Amino acid sequence: MYNGKVIICDDEVEILRYLSKILSAKGLDLEVFSSGTSLMNCLENRGLDDGDLMLLDVKMPDLDGLEILQRVKRMKLDVPVVMMTAYASINSAIEAMKLGAYDYVTKPFPKEKIFGILEKVLERKELLKENSALKDELGIPSASTPLIFSSETFRRVHDMAMLVAQSESNVVILGESGTGKELVASLIHNNSPRAKERFLTINCAALSDTLLESQLFGHVKGAFTGAITAQKGLLEAANHGTLFLDEVGDMSPAIQAKLLRVLQEGDFIPVGDTKAKSVDIRFLAATNKDLEEEVRQKRFREDLFFRLNVISLHLPPLRDRGDDIELLARHFLAKYSARMKRDINDFTREAMQLLKSYNWPGNIRELENAIERAAILTRGNTITAETLPVWRTPPELPETRQDGGKRLVSLETVEREHILHVLKASGNNKSRAAKILEIARRTLDRKIEEYGLEDEGAR
């Protein structure tokens, strides 16, 4: 017999019956949904306690399972998700793993398969609980994921973060999506006087107003339809610690007004209650928006901006951290090699050149996804260029101006720049470059001569 809760979502009645029968027989609590829409409505409107496992169908007529998985991850629900499908394919498997799925099963599956996954999940839960209890007993704060860097550009940000960590001031962390804002927030907390207290996070963009308000402020029993019990909010839970407000620029005006009171008065009122509760919290906030512009456009309260933005940190994009790309790539390779229990320990020279020459619009998050994908697809113990998705994106062309304004460039210019980019990324190996460009070697030779690329290092 097991002690835990499983959330199931599948549009096939027979699958729901089968899973309900075998799991309820093991003493598990079940919450069953016959459509993706009903599951998401529950998550977004009334909330849903994290389960020990979520079984989620990939193909559903109303809402794709991979989209639900993405939303679950954005909402930071602490539940392992196992994807179920009758359509076995390497593409959906890779996509599910990239999005953070715990495992992947193909229908029809024996009950032993589900029980095996469940045992691993519950065992991991117990180990984490024991580890957390031991750390609490010893007074050791939870360690954050380390910041990986060697570039001077990011070192300046790191040193500033370590400096402001010693203060009690609120901090706004700015930067493009995927630059590591939550990691920097964690670094600040773990090096602050509040390090032994709780560090809690919430993504303001991932939740509806109703759910965000409930998650932040908590609610009393009967505060709204579905509030069958009272719930403590993150503000109360983070008392004496640090609360990280991710994507704070997406917070609605109504929630902004309520948050402002917390920063000004140090208290708040749970939804449906009449009594205020006092709290002592350090706020860290992050956004990829220009908050000053949001203030000018009246989309973000000026008084709240000044309360939060006592100190601001600007994280550089990965394209400005060229010296860090190899370090980060090797860090992620070690991570996923260990997770997959495989001995993948290096990159070919061509693969590393491709990683370093790419522009990384998705920043560190995109790099991590690329390494995870490559680790899944590689057959040996070395990541090759063929397993990387980045070479298909042409380089950003140098800006060309005429009379002070931008002008479009010719197709010939685009082709020339892309061929040059691929040649450099492949170490000027013409055979390799031709394979990447999906053209014959003699065609490449002709274009090199036509565009005069021999003078630029092609051999």
C-alpha positions in Angstrom: 0.0 0.0 0.0 1.1 3.5 -0.8 0.5 6.8 0.9 0.2 9.6 -1.6 -1.9 11.4 -4.2 -2.0 10.9 -8.0 -3.5 13.4 -10.5 -4.7 11.8 -13.7 -5.7 13.5 -17.0 -6.8 11.5 -20.1 -9.7 11.8 -22.5 -9.9 8.0 -22.9 -12.5 6.6 -20.5 -10.9 3.1 -20.5 -7.6 4.5 -19.5 -9.1 6.5 -16.6 -11.0 3.4 -15.4 -7.8 1.2 -15.6 -5.6 3.7 -13.8 -8.3 4.5 -11.2 -8.8 0.8 -10.4 -5.1 -0.2 -10.0 -4.1 3.0 -8.1 -7.0 3.2 -5.8 -6.4 -0.5 -4.9 -3.0 0.6 -3.6 -4.6 3.1 -1.2 -3.7 6.2 -3.2 -5.8 9.3 -3.3 -6.9 10.2 -6.9 -8.0 13.4 -8.6 -9.2 12.5 -12.1 -9.8 14.8 -15.1 -11.2 13.7 -18.5 -9.9 16.7 -20.4 -7.0 19.1 -20.4 -9.3 22.1 -20.1 -10.9 20.8 -16.9 -7.5 20.2 -15.4 -6.2 23.7 -16.2 -9.5 25.3 -15.0 -8.9 23.6 -11.7 -5.3 24.7 -11.5 -5.9 28.3 -12.5 -9.3 29.1 -10.9 -9.5 27.3 -7.6 -6.0 25.9 -7.2 -5.0 22.3 -6.8 -2.8 20.9 -4.1 0.4 19.5 -5.5 0.2 15.7 -5.9 2.9 13.1 -5.6 2.6 12.3 -9.3 0.7 13.6 -12.4 -0.2 11.2 -15.2 -0.9 13.3 -18.3 -2.0 12.2 -21.8 -0.1 13.8 -24.7 -2.8 13.7 -27.3 -6.2 15.3 -26.2 -8.7 17.0 -28.4 -9.1 20.2 -26.4 -5.7 20.9 -25.0 -2.4 19.3 -25.9 -0.6 17.5 -23.0 2.7 19.2 -23.8 1.1 22.6 -23.5 -0.3 21.6 -20.1 3.1 20.4 -19.0 4.6 23.8 -20.0 1.9 25.6 -17.9 2.5 23.3 -14.9 6.2 24.1 -15.0 5.6 27.8 -15.3 3.3 27.7 -12.3 6.1 26.0 -10.4 3.9 23.1 -9.2 6.1 20.7 -7.3 4.7 17.5 -9.0 6.6 15.0 -11.2 4.7 14.6 -14.6 4.7 11.4 -16.5 3.4 11.7 -20.1 1.2 8.9 -21.6 0.7 8.4 -25.3 -0.2 5.8 -27.9 1.8 7.7 -30.4 5.4 6.7 -29.7 7.9 9.0 -31.4 11.3 10.3 -30.7 10.2 13.9 -31.3 7.4 13.9 -28.6 9.7 12.1 -26.2 12.4 14.7 -26.6 10.0 17.5 -26.3 8.4 16.1 -23.2 11.8 15.6 -21.5 12.9 19.1 -22.6 9.8 20.6 -21.0 10.6 18.8 -17.7 8.6 15.6 -17.8 9.7 13.0 -15.2 9.2 10.1 -17.4 7.4 8.9 -20.6 5.2 5.8 -21.1 3.6 4.3 -24.2 0.1 2.9 -24.2 -0.8 0.2 -23.5 1.4 -0.1 -20.4 1.4 -2.8 -17.6 0.5 -1.7 -14.1 4.1 -2.7 -13.0 5.4 0.2 -15.1 3.3 2.8 -13.3 4.0 1.2 -9.9 7.8 1.3 -10.6 7.6 5.0 -11.4 5.5 5.7 -8.4 7.9 3.9 -6.1 10.8 6.0 -7.4 8.8 9.2 -7.0 7.7 8.4 -3.4 11.2 7.3 -2.5 12.7 10.5 -3.8 10.0 12.5 -1.9 11.0 10.8 1.4 14.7 11.4 0.8 14.1 15.1 0.1 11.9 15.3 3.2 14.6 13.7 5.3 17.3 15.9 3.8 15.3 19.0 4.4 14.6 18.0 8.0 18.3 17.3 8.6 19.2 20.7 7.2 16.6 22.4 9.4 18.0 20.5 12.4 21.5 21.6 11.7 20.5 25.1 10.7 21.9 24.8 7.2 20.1 26.7 4.4 19.3 25.0 1.2 22.0 25.5 -1.4 21.1 27.2 -4.7 22.3 26.1 -8.1 25.8 27.5 -8.6 26.4 30.4 -10.9 28.8 29.3 -13.7 30.9 32.1 -15.2 34.4 33.3 -16.0 33.6 36.4 -18.0 34.4 39.8 -16.6 30.9 41.0 -17.8 29.1 38.6 -15.4 31.7 38.9 -12.7 30.7 42.5 -12.2 27.0 41.5 -11.8 28.0 38.7 -9.3 30.1 41.0 -7.2 27.3 43.6 -7.1 24.9 40.9 -6.0 27.2 39.7 -3.2 27.5 43.4 -2.1 23.8 44.1 -2.0 23.1 40.7 -0.4 24.3 42.1 3.0 21.7 44.8 3.0 18.0 44.6 3.7 17.0 46.6 0.6 14.6 45.4 -2.0 16.2 44.6 -5.4 14.9 44.4 -9.0 16.7 42.1 -11.3 16.4 43.0 -14.9 17.4 41.0 -18.0 16.1 39.1 -21.0 14.2 35.8 -20.5 16.5 32.9 -19.6 19.5 35.0 -18.3 19.3 33.4 -14.8 17.4 36.0 -12.7 16.1 33.5 -10.2 19.6 32.1 -9.7 20.9 35.6 -8.9 17.9 36.1 -6.5 18.8 32.9 -4.8 22.4 33.9 -4.5 21.4 37.2 -2.9 19.2 35.4 -0.3 21.8 32.7 0.5 24.4 35.3 1.3 22.1 37.6 3.2 21.3 37.9 7.0 18.1 36.0 6.2 19.9 33.0 4.7 18.6 30.6 7.4 15.0 31.7 6.7 12.8 30.7 3.8 13.3 31.7 0.2 10.0 31.5 -1.7 9.3 32.3 -5.3 6.2 32.9 -7.4 5.8 33.6 -11.1 3.3 36.5 -11.4 2.8 35.9 -15.2 1.8 32.2 -14.9 -1.3 32.7 -12.7 -4.7 34.3 -13.1 -5.4 37.3 -10.8 -7.7 35.2 -8.6 -5.1 32.5 -8.1 -2.2 34.9 -7.8 -4.0 36.8 -5.0 -4.8 33.6 -3.2 -1.3 32.3 -3.5 0.2 35.6 -2.2 -2.2 36.6 0.5 -3.9 33.4 1.4 -7.6 33.0 2.0 -10.0 32.0 4.7 -12.5 29.1 4.4 -15.5 30.1 2.2 -13.7 33.2 0.7 -14.7 32.1 -2.8 -16.3 29.1 -4.5 -14.0 26.1 -4.0 -12.3 27.5 -0.9 -13.3 24.6 1.3 -10.4 25.1 3.7 -8.3 28.1 4.8 -4.9 28.5 3.0 -1.8 30.3 4.2 -0.3 32.6 1.5 3.3 33.0 0.5 3.5 36.4 2.3 2.8 34.7 5.6 5.0 31.7 4.8 7.9 34.0 3.9 7.8 36.0 7.1 11.4 36.9 8.2 12.7 35.5 4.9 12.8 36.5 1.2 10.0 36.5 -1.4 11.1 36.5 -5.1 8.4 37.9 -7.4 9.3 36.7 -10.9 7.8 38.5 -13.9 6.5 41.3 -11.6 5.9 43.5 -14.6 2.9 41.3 -15.5 1.1 41.8 -12.2 -2.3 43.5 -12.6 -3.0 47.0 -11.2 -5.3 45.5 -8.5 -2.6 43.1 -7.2 0.0 45.9 -7.4 -2.1 48.1 -5.1 -2.4 45.3 -2.5 1.3 44.5 -2.7 2.1 48.2 -2.2 0.4 48.1 1.2 2.7 45.2 2.3 5.8 47.2 1.3 4.5 50.4 3.0 2.8 49.1 6.1 4.3 45.7 6.6 0.9 43.9 6.8 -1.7 42.4 4.6 -5.3 41.0 4.8 -6.0 37.4 3.5 -8.7 37.1 1.0 -12.1 37.0 2.7 -10.7 38.0 6.1 -11.0 41.3 8.0 -7.9 41.1 10.2 -4.5 42.2 9.1 -1.3 40.1 9.6 2.1 41.7 10.1 5.1 40.4 8.2 8.8 41.2 7.8 9.9 40.3 4.3 12.7 41.2 1.9 11.4 41.4 -1.6 13.4 40.5 -4.7 11.7 41.0 -8.1 12.5 40.2 -11.6 11.2 41.2 -15.1 12.2 41.2 -18.7 10.2 44.3 -19.2 11.3 47.9 -19.1 9.7 48.9 -15.8 10.4 52.6 -16.3 8.5 52.5 -19.6 5.7 50.5 -18.0 5.4 53.3 -15.4 5.3 55.9 -18.1 2.6 54.0 -19.9 0.6 53.8 -16.6 0.8 50.0 -16.6 2.9 49.8 -13.5 2.5 51.9 -10.3 5.2 54.4 -9.9 5.0 54.2 -6.1 5.4 50.4 -6.2 8.3 50.7 -8.6 10.2 53.0 -6.2 9.5 50.7 -3.3 10.8 47.6 -5.2 13.6 49.3 -7.2 15.9 50.4 -4.3 18.7 48.6 -6.1 18.6 47.2 -9.6 20.8 44.6 -11.2 21.0 44.2 -15.0 21.9 40.7 -16.2 23.8 40.5 -19.5 22.5 38.3 -22.3 24.5 35.1 -23.0 25.7 36.6 -26.4 27.6 39.1 -24.3 29.2 36.4 -22.2 31.2 34.5 -24.8 33.8 33.3 -22.3 31.0 31.6 -20.3 29.4 29.5 -23.1 31.9 26.5 -22.9 31.8 26.5 -19.1 28.0 26.5 -19.0 27.8 23.8 -21.8 30.1 21.5 -19.9 28.2 22.1 -16.7 24.9 21.1 -18.3 26.5 18.1 -20.0 27.7 16.8 -16.7 24.2 17.4 -15.2 22.3 15.5 -17.9 24.9 12.8 -18.3 24.5 12.0 -14.6 20.7 12.2 -14.8 20.5 9.9 -17.8 23.2 7.6 -16.2 25.3 7.8 -19.4 29.0 8.5 -19.9 28.8 11.5 -22.1 31.8 13.7 -21.3 32.9 15.9 -24.1 32.1 17.9 -27.3 33.7 17.6 -30.7 35.6 20.7 -31.8 32.9 21.4 -34.4 30.1 21.2 -31.8 31.9 23.6 -29.4 32.5 26.0 -32.3 28.8 26.0 -33.2 27.8 26.7 -29.6 30.2 29.6 -29.3 29.2 31.1 -32.7 25.5 31.0 -32.1 23.6 34.1 -31.0 21.5 32.4 -28.2 18.3 34.5 -28.3 16.9 32.3 -25.5 20.0 32.8 -23.4 21.1 30.2 -20.8 17.7 28.4 -20.8 18.1 27.8 -24.6 21.6 26.6 -24.1 20.6 24.1 -21.4 17.7 22.8 -23.6 20.2 22.4 -26.5 22.6 20.4 -24.4 19.8 18.2 -22.9 18.5 17.5 -26.4 22.0 16.6 -27.7 22.6 14.3 -24.7 19.4 12.4 -25.5 20.2 12.0 -29.2 24.0 11.3 -29.1 24.9 7.6 -29.5 28.5 7.8 -28.2 30.2 9.6 -25.3 30.8 12.8 -27.2 28.4 15.5 -28.3 28.6 16.1 -32.1 27.5 19.0 -34.2 24.7 16.8 -35.8 22.9 16.6 -32.5 22.8 20.3 -31.9 19.8 22.4 -33.1 21.6 25.7 -33.2 23.4 25.6 -36.6 20.2 25.9 -38.6 19.7 29.5 -37.4 21.6 31.9 -39.7 23.8 34.6 -38.0 22.6 38.0 -37.4 23.7 40.2 -40.2 25.7 43.3 -39.5 23.5 46.3 -39.6 23.6 48.2 -42.9 22.6 51.9 -43.0 21.8 54.3 -45.7 21.1 58.0 -45.0 20.9 57.2 -41.3 18.2 54.5 -41.6 18.2 50.8 -41.9 17.9 49.3 -45.4 17.2 45.7 -46.5 20.0 43.6 -47.9 20.0 41.3 -50.9 19.5 37.6 -50.9 23.1 37.3 -52.1 24.4 39.1 -49.0 22.3 36.8 -46.7 23.6 33.7 -48.5 27.2 34.9 -48.4 27.1 35.7 -44.7 25.4 32.4 -43.8 28.0 30.3 -45.8 30.8 32.2 -44.1 29.1 31.6 -40.7 28.8 27.9 -41.3 32.4 27.6 -42.6 33.8 29.3 -39.5 31.6 27.2 -37.2 32.7 24.0 -38.8 36.4 24.9 -38.5 36.6 25.7 -42.3 36.0 22.1 -43.1 34.3 22.3 -46.5 33.0 18.7 -46.4 31.4 19.3 -43.0 30.1 22.7 -44.0 28.5 21.3 -47.2 26.8 18.7 -45.2 25.4 21.3 -42.8 24.2 23.5 -45.7 22.7 20.4 -47.4 24.4 21.2 -50.7 27.0 19.3 -52.8 30.7 19.9 -52.0 31.3 21.2 -55.6 28.4 23.6 -55.2 30.0 25.0 -52.0 33.4 25.3 -53.8 31.7 27.3 -56.5 30.0 29.6 -54.1 33.2 30.1 -52.1 34.9 31.2 -55.3 31.9 33.3 -56.4 31.7 35.2 -53.1 35.5 35.5 -52.6 35.5 33.6 -49.3 38.9 32.0 -50.0 40.3 35.3 -48.8 38.5 35.0 -45.5 40.0 31.7 -44.5 38.0 29.1 -46.3 40.1 26.2 -47.4 
